[in-house]
Amino acid sequence: MTFGFAGLSHLGIIYSAATVARGFQAIAFDPRPGVAGALAEGQLPVREPGLETLLDENRARIHYTPDV
């Protein structure tokens, strides 16, 4: 099953990370220039304990995109 997330603010990033950590696929969208690309490269604009590790371990299940 694949979940979609619109908006990669603090909550969008956290929720999408939690979703892929549970084994689901996710497509995460944000129209702001550079946001999706930076996240795809592992550059996190927020700091949460364990978030970077969580995304690194589950990167294959999440796709970040600026395209609707």
N, C-alpha and C positions, 0 to 999 in steps of 0.2 A: 504494500500500500504506500502511496506517495502523498505527502501533505504539502500544501503550499503556504507560504508566508509572504504577506505584502507589507513592506516596511521593515527596514533593518535598523531600527532604533535599538536601544538597550534591550527592551523586552523581546523584540523580534529576533535578535541574535541569540538570546538566552533560550527562548522557546524552541527555535529551530535546532539549536545544539542539543537540547534535551530530547527532542523528537528523534533525531538520528542516533542518539545514544541508546535509545530503546529498540533500535534495529529497523526503524522505518526509513524510507527515502524521503527527501525534502527538496523542494525547489523554493529558493528564497529570493524575492524580488525587491529591489529598491531603485527608484528612478534617478536618484541623485548621482551626479557624475562621480565616478571613482569608488563609490561605496562597495558595490558588489565585487568589483575587481580587486580591491584591497582585501576584502574578506577571503576571496578565493586564493589569494597569495598568503593568507595567514596573518594579515595585519589587522589586529583587533582594535577598534576604537573605544572599547570599554574594558574595564578590569573587573574580573570576578575570580575568586579562588577556584582553580581547576578548570576554568573555561578553555584556556589554550590547549591543555592536554586533552580535554574532552573532544574538541574539534579536530585536533591532530589525529586522534585514534579513530575518528568516524568520518574523516574528510571524503571518503569514497561514496558516502551516501547522501551528500548534500551538494546541490548545484546552486551557485549564486549567479544572478543575472540582473542586468538593468533593463532587459526587454520584457514587455508584458507578454 
